[in-house]
Structures are given as C-alpha cells and as structure tokens.
Amino acid sequence: MLPELLRVPSKRTLLTVLMFITPALFTACGGSEHTGDSLSESQQRGYGTLKVLYVPADGFAYENDEGELTGVTIEIMQEFADFVQAAKGIDIRYDFIPEENWQTFYSMVKNSTGGVFGLGNVTITEARKNELRFSPPYMTNIAVLITHDSVEDVRELTAIGNSFSGMTGLAFEGTLHEDRVRRLINNYIPGASIEHASSNSEILQRVSENPDLFAYIDIYQYWRGLEQGLPLKQHASADLASERFGIIMPLNNDWAPILTDFFERGMGFRTSRTYRSIMEEHLGPELTEKLENAREAVVGN
C-alpha cells in the first residue's frame, strides 16, 4: 500500500499542497520518472496536479517548527499557483517530492514528463539548457571560497598558492563548485589534490574540523554554518557572483511559458515587495541584501 499523502498547510486558500512522506514512495511510483498534468489538459478541466521535486535545504525547501513545508522556492511556487489561478482560472495541486541526492534529483526531473518542476538551486548554464527547461532566474548566487577560521585571509587571489600550500580541495562531486575548485588548483595551487563530499553539510562540517581543507560553497550555506557556530572563514577575494538559479523542468513541460510570464509580469516578480518579503523571511535581511546587491551588479540577473 502506498504511504498516505499529507496535506501541507498553505497561506493560499486556492492552493492545495501535498507532500510525500517518504522517499521510499519513489520506488512504489515507478522509480526515477514522474508525470505531471500538462497545461493544455489542465485548462480543459480547470485544475491540474503538478509534481515538484525538491532537494531539502534550509531557507529554500524545509519544514518549519510546525512541520509545514516552506522556504523561498516553495513560496515562489505558491505565488505561481495564485498567478495561474488568476490568469487562467486553473486551480493547481502540487505533489512535493523530496530527494536528498542532488544528482539523482537532477536526473529525475530531466527524465520526467509534462507538468514536473525541480527546486534544487540549479545554476542556469547553456549546457544544461540542452537537457532541461529553465524558468527565469529566481536568485543570483554568490559562490564563496571557505576554509577553517584559523587559515590566514587571502586578500589577493594571486597569493593563494602560498597561503593554501599543502592544503586539499573539497567538493560536492558533479557540481559547478567542483569545477571551481579544480580551476583554482590548476591556476594557483599546482599539485594540490581534491577530495569529494556527498553533501553541502558534509563540506561545512569537514572544513570546520580540518584547517587543511578548502572548498567553494553557496553563500547561504556558509551563512548557515556560521549560524550553527562553525569556525569557518570566507575569502572574499575569490567570491564569484555571476551564477543564477532557476526552476528546472523536463523539455516537454508546456507550463514553461506561463512560468516565464509569472516572473516577467509588470516590472518583474523579483522587484516586488512579495519577493523581497519571502527572501527576508527565510534567508534573513542581511543575506537578502547581499544577494540582491549581487543581482543588481550583474546585468540580466
């Protein structure tokens, strides 16, 4: 018997949000592929059920103290549902499906069909556009180079070879952060080796315990580590603030144009008070300000 679906409370009266209670349901539902209702069939019925796969992440897709699924990306999807109801008269029901492994999550969305969406802070790249559809960016990210707090601050990137001599790079395998660590080694720290981690939390923990490790990580992950009291240091001379996160979809998802309309209406969703409020609620005012400054500094973000 399939596990019972749990209703997740929402601020929106027109939105019903459902969440699978265990990843074991993936196997029962047919493995790595999912199917959601298309826009065309939802228009005919007046309602549709969309599958939303997400990677659990503090601030973005997490359970609050009341056990409710919430976060920046979850609330953006709720706002999208309200927009669709107002613009098309379609009531949306979401099935939120968690997946801890980022690479599995990415593959599942890519191999799915129809009204399926992915929330995993996926960086928009030209190569990935050959495999997936992307929404317009919902956030401009800052990738930060971190070490244990005892490591001397690198004020000039060209000095990193001496400062990080004998240290080892650490990366979440298969991510752009791994590419960044490898470029750093190739350009400035020849001979340095690289080790792999299976999650961002593992990277934070290992770097906080070992002064001989360095890693790239998203700034919000670094801030979460500081909030937990981990002894970490950001080397701002190596900050990279040009990447953008988008909601991902299978190539045959016909909801993509209306999702684009949602982001681009008026002056743009990301310039709205609603967007700013969502960011500040889940990421905090100070981090929100840093991320928004990064967006304004990069044209088209």
KOLLUMSE-181145 format. One record per residue (C-alpha): residue number from 1; x negated, y negated, z. Coordinates in steps of 0.001 Angstrom, whole numbers. Each point is the difference from the previous one (the first is absolute). Layout:
ATOM   n      xx      yy      zz
ATOM NUM       X       Y       Z
...
END
This chain:
ATOM   n      xx      yy      zz
ATOM   1       0       0       0
ATOM   2   -1293   -3463    -854
ATOM   3    -738   -2345    2931
ATOM   4    2814   -2447     619
ATOM   5    -443   -3509   -1378
ATOM   6    -216   -2762    2570
ATOM   7    1546   -3405    -572
ATOM   8   -2454   -2844     574
ATOM   9    1657   -3178    1334
ATOM  10    -308   -3039   -2251
ATOM  11     689   -3698     245
ATOM  12    1832     226   -3314
ATOM  13    3636    1097     182
ATOM  14      59     980   -3665
ATOM  15   -3045    2257     226
ATOM  16     -61    3569    1235
ATOM  17   -3522    1202     700
ATOM  18    -787    3655     477
ATOM  19   -3275    1534    1142
ATOM  20   -1128    3598    -175
ATOM  21   -1071    1127    3451
ATOM  22   -2852    2285   -1025
ATOM  23   -2488     331   -2889
ATOM  24     882    3718     -40
ATOM  25    3087   -1016   -1947
ATOM  26   -2218    -622   -3024
ATOM  27    -421    3707    -539
ATOM  28    3690     708     493
ATOM  29     893   -2681   -2532
ATOM  30   -2243    1310   -2769
ATOM  31   -3559   -1021     820
ATOM  32   -1709   -3104   -1323
ATOM  33    2615   -1357   -2406
ATOM  34    3048   -2088     882
ATOM  35    2899   -1395   -1998
ATOM  36    1979   -3151     727
ATOM  37    3081   -1420   -1698
ATOM  38    -683   -2134   -3057
ATOM  39    1216   -3573    -277
ATOM  40    2252     907   -2911
ATOM  41    1858    2738    1862
ATOM  42     173   -2093    3171
ATOM  43    1631   -2818   -1979
ATOM  44    2670    2392   -1243
ATOM  45     818    1253    3524
ATOM  46    -550   -3219    1916
ATOM  47   -2516    1624    2355
ATOM  48   -3282    1881    -167
ATOM  49   -2390    2024    2142
ATOM  50   -3659    -941    -359
ATOM  51   -2940    1985    1368
ATOM  52   -2686   -2058    1730
ATOM  53   -3244    1766     864
ATOM  54   -2191   -1835    2486
ATOM  55   -3307     354    1793
ATOM  56     573    -786    3702
ATOM  57   -2007   -3105     910
ATOM  58     220   -2437    2900
ATOM  59    1573   -3235   -1130
ATOM  60    1156    1354   -3354
ATOM  61    2001    3208     531
ATOM  62     306    1121    3608
ATOM  63    2496     867    2727
ATOM  64     662   -2741    2551
ATOM  65     619     533    3711
ATOM  66    3623     920    -748
ATOM  67   -1062    2692   -2459
ATOM  68    1150   -2034   -3019
ATOM  69   -1966      32   -3238
ATOM  70   -1176   -3530    -735
ATOM  71   -2963   -2021   -1251
ATOM  72    -917   -2415   -2789
ATOM  73     600    2364   -2912
ATOM  74    3108    1551    1555
ATOM  75    1606   -3417     465
ATOM  76    -941   -1028   -3543
ATOM  77    1875    3045   -1286
ATOM  78    2984    -995    2156
ATOM  79     -77   -3488   -1519
ATOM  80    -142    1597   -3448
ATOM  81    3112    2044     780
ATOM  82    1864   -3164     992
ATOM  83   -1118   -1643   -3248
ATOM  84    1214    2946   -2086
ATOM  85    3378      -6    1754
ATOM  86     439   -3721    -630
ATOM  87   -1319      33   -3591
ATOM  88    1404    3310   -1257
ATOM  89    2656    1032    2522
ATOM  90   -1905    3221     728
ATOM  91    -213    1348    3561
ATOM  92   -3371    1654     591
ATOM  93    -721    2904    2307
ATOM  94   -3658     762     734
ATOM  95   -1552    3326     922
ATOM  96   -3272    -979    1717
ATOM  97   -2540    2827    -183
ATOM  98   -3296    -211    1963
ATOM  99   -3306    1329   -1318
ATOM 100   -3154    -380    2099
ATOM 101   -2488     875   -2753
ATOM 102    -454   -2949   -2370
ATOM 103   -1187    2046   -2975
ATOM 104    2928    2421     365
ATOM 105    2366   -2965     272
ATOM 106   -1386   -1555   -3189
ATOM 107     277    3261   -1930
ATOM 108    3538     625    1237
ATOM 109    1240   -3362   -1243
ATOM 110   -1797     393   -3323
ATOM 111    1580    3422    -588
ATOM 112    3527    -969    1065
ATOM 113    2954   -1033   -2152
ATOM 114    2407   -2934    -125
ATOM 115     811   -2136    3025
ATOM 116   -3086     810    2093
ATOM 117   -2161   -2654    1682
ATOM 118   -3284     161    1909
ATOM 119   -1110   -2185    2907
ATOM 120   -3667     621     740
ATOM 121   -1824   -3315    -450
ATOM 122   -1130    1088   -3457
ATOM 123   -2362   -2403   -1733
ATOM 124    1177   -1028   -3465
ATOM 125   -2587     982   -2628
ATOM 126     104     337   -3781
ATOM 127    -983    3667     225
ATOM 128    2854     800    2362
ATOM 129    2472   -1775   -2277
ATOM 130    -515    2893   -2419
ATOM 131    1376    2391    2635
ATOM 132    2578   -2076    1882
ATOM 133    2254   -3029    -178
ATOM 134    -739   -2817    2456
ATOM 135    2148   -2690    1508
ATOM 136   -1403   -3514      27
ATOM 137   -2465    -291    2906
ATOM 138    1561    -200    3460
ATOM 139   -3275    -877    1734
ATOM 140   -3535   -1140    -758
ATOM 141   -2438    2088    2004
ATOM 142   -3383    -817    1490
ATOM 143   -2433    2904      35
ATOM 144   -2485    -472    2861
ATOM 145   -3364    1586     725
ATOM 146    -138    1249    3588
ATOM 147   -2526    1482    2404
ATOM 148    -328     570    3721
ATOM 149      18   -3287    1896
ATOM 150   -3656     434    1000
ATOM 151   -1235    -322   -3596
ATOM 152   -1457   -3408    -849
ATOM 153    2290   -2144   -2152
ATOM 154    -943     -32   -3695
ATOM 155     308   -3656    -996
ATOM 156   -1314     470   -3557
ATOM 157     919    3044   -2062
ATOM 158   -3496     133   -1467
ATOM 159   -1364     682    3496
ATOM 160    2108    3086     513
ATOM 161   -2769    2338   -1160
ATOM 162   -2138    -885    3004
ATOM 163    2863    -281    2491
ATOM 164    1589    3345    -977
ATOM 165   -3239    1921    -549
ATOM 166     395    3557    1259
ATOM 167    3790    -289     254
ATOM 168    2582    2235   -1683
ATOM 169    3089   -1035   -1949
ATOM 170    3386    1396     963
ATOM 171    3028      88   -2315
ATOM 172    3477    1405    -471
ATOM 173    -625    2282   -3008
ATOM 174    1628    -939   -3295
ATOM 175     768   -3612     922
ATOM 176   -1271   -3325   -1303
ATOM 177   -1758    -427    3339
ATOM 178   -2172    2988    -872
ATOM 179    -922   -1741   -3267
ATOM 180    -892   -3149    1948
ATOM 181   -2237    1881    2420
ATOM 182   -1768    1740   -2896
ATOM 183    -574   -3317   -1815
ATOM 184   -1369   -1513    3198
ATOM 185   -2426    2898     343
ATOM 186   -1031     -69   -3674
ATOM 187    -560   -3771     -33
ATOM 188   -1460    -679    3429
ATOM 189    -738    3149    2025
ATOM 190   -1673    2504   -2354
ATOM 191    -436    3413    1554
ATOM 192    2857    -377    2470
ATOM 193    2439    2898     169
ATOM 194    3787      41     266
ATOM 195    2346    2112    2111
ATOM 196    3727     478    -417
ATOM 197    2923    -472    2365
ATOM 198    3559    1239    -391
ATOM 199    1802   -3099    1307
ATOM 200    -440   -3677     815
ATOM 201     446     739    3701
ATOM 202   -2894    2462    -184
ATOM 203   -2177   -2670   -1620
ATOM 204     791   -2501    2762
ATOM 205    -673    2537    2712
ATOM 206   -3271    1274   -1427
ATOM 207   -1379   -3476    -772
ATOM 208     919   -1185    3502
ATOM 209   -1957    2924    1488
ATOM 210   -3072     -19   -2263
ATOM 211   -2191   -3086    -684
ATOM 212   -1557    1813   -2974
ATOM 213    3178     -37   -2124
ATOM 214    1517   -2656   -2267
ATOM 215    3251       8   -1972
ATOM 216    2418   -2078   -2033
ATOM 217    3557    -154    1279
ATOM 218    3119   -2141    -480
ATOM 219      20   -3021    2272
ATOM 220    3271     968    1705
ATOM 221   -1560    3352     987
ATOM 222   -2992   -1851    1452
ATOM 223    2312   -2270    1982
ATOM 224    1886    2993    1354
ATOM 225   -3315    1409    1185
ATOM 226    -843   -3232    1809
ATOM 227    3446       3    1629
ATOM 228    -772    3493    1303
ATOM 229   -3199   -1319    1573
ATOM 230   -2393    1786   -2380
ATOM 231   -3527   -1531    -171
ATOM 232      12    -960   -3680
ATOM 233   -1580   -2807   -2005
ATOM 234    1027   -1525   -3326
ATOM 235   -2805   -1175   -2292
ATOM 236    1824   -2834   -1755
ATOM 237   -2726    -543   -2621
ATOM 238    1202    3232   -1628
ATOM 239    3755    -773      60
ATOM 240    1890     827   -3205
ATOM 241    3363   -1743    -402
ATOM 242    1014     659   -3597
ATOM 243    2035    3208     201
ATOM 244    3796      91      42
ATOM 245    2357    2628    1399
ATOM 246    3070    1100   -1964
ATOM 247    2942    2373     450
ATOM 248    -585    2994   -2277
ATOM 249    2490    1956   -2121
ATOM 250     -75    2851   -2532
ATOM 251    -385   -1180   -3576
ATOM 252    3612     956    -788
ATOM 253    1519   -2044    2863
ATOM 254    2528   -2370   -1617
ATOM 255     343   -2096    3194
ATOM 256   -3334   -1733    -686
ATOM 257    1446   -2999   -1920
ATOM 258    2524    -864    2721
ATOM 259   -2721     423    2644
ATOM 260   -2043   -2533   -1962
ATOM 261    3041   -2313    -106
ATOM 262     255     277    3793
ATOM 263   -3601   -1119     505
ATOM 264     134   -2764   -2605
ATOM 265    3416   -1577     766
ATOM 266     -91   -3721     708
ATOM 267   -3472   -1082    1022
ATOM 268    -911    3619     775
ATOM 269     856    2236    2957
ATOM 270   -3484    -395    1474
ATOM 271     496   -3751     352
ATOM 272    3249     460    1949
ATOM 273     550    -484    3711
ATOM 274    1308    3566     149
ATOM 275   -3290    1414   -1268
ATOM 276   -2037   -2121    2396
ATOM 277    2217    1046    2891
ATOM 278    -405    3690    -861
ATOM 279   -3777    -332    -183
ATOM 280    -281   -1877    3288
ATOM 281    2339    2389    1811
ATOM 282   -2001    3096    -912
ATOM 283   -3558   -1274    -531
ATOM 284     -69   -3049    2261
ATOM 285    -290   -3711    -894
ATOM 286   -3815    -160     -59
ATOM 287    -544    2965   -2325
ATOM 288    2909   -1154   -2181
ATOM 289   -1682   -3390    -391
ATOM 290   -3277    1632   -1080
ATOM 291    1757    2197   -2554
ATOM 292    2071   -2863   -1384
ATOM 293   -3116   -2158    -307
ATOM 294   -1583    2835   -1981
ATOM 295    3062      99   -2281
ATOM 296    -148   -3736    -671
ATOM 297   -3724     209    -736
ATOM 298     479    2605   -2722
ATOM 299    1997   -1099   -3062
ATOM 300    2886    2329    -839
ATOM 301     114    1695    3400
END
